[in-house]
Amino acid sequence: MFTAAAVQLTSTSDEEGNWESARALIERAAAHGAHFVATPENTNYLGPHEEKVRRAEPLSGPTCRRFGELAKRLGIHLLLGSFNERSDEAGRCYNTGVFFGPDGEIRATYRKIHLFDVDIPEVRFAESATCKPGETPQVVETDLGVFGLSICYDLRFPELYRRLADLGAEVIAIPSAFTLATGKDHWEPLLRARAIETQCYVIAAAQHGKHDDGGLRESWGHAMIVDPWGLPVATAADGPGLALAEIDLARVARIRRSMPVAQHRRL
């Protein structure tokens, strides 16, 4: 059993401001006893997307370096929900999550597989214009448990989460910048569905509020932790803040024993 925190931010193109906000909330979570802390998608930058590509960094760059140093100073497992990682393709970067151990070292990285290309009322956006998709599902084994990694729009693709569960995930992270238009109807039902289907805890850090980004504009927020029975056990209020909850992996094991859906699959 351990305490986990999902951070809620309102990131913009002000990278230093984003860092200070994230740092303060991560420190607050650690002060509350959190051993695992997750930040949202686009933690370090959420603004005009051509500029996002121009500012993209390697994993050895300053963004990962200071989040790694923070994890080491606090002695926590820390998921940088995502940042703009430089790719080998002109005009596009990766949307990459980075998992740091308590020693500050990178334990795993995950490049977002499903990119947010939509044209619906209130939201017209093509993430693939400036982001290159990843290809590989990712889990990371730690002394706390096995974590499966995903990012935002991945949430709509249950086959990814079944794969993460098959790879041993007991806790699934879904750092997000869910739009206001879609989040108000879909965010909580999808999070609960993924928890129920995989019988995992879901830790969903989130962006909230208005950003200086013409495509996404405003995020729904409601950072949430959901237990493996599908019950929300913590939800952040509006604005920057935290959702904090105890993660009990014995509960995961009990639910999987009593209803072994992974063994009952026929297709």
PyMOL commands that set and color helices and strands:
alter all, ss='L'
color gray80, all
select helices_A, chain A and resi 15-31+49-54+62-74+127-129+152-156+158-166+180-198+249-258+261-264
alter helices_A, ss='H'
color red, helices_A
select strands_A, chain A and resi 2-9+36-38+77-86+93-100+106-111+117-120+123-126+138-141+146-149+171-173+201-204+206-210+218-220+224-226+232-235+241-247
alter strands_A, ss='S'
color yellow, strands_A
deselect
rebuild
show_as cartoon
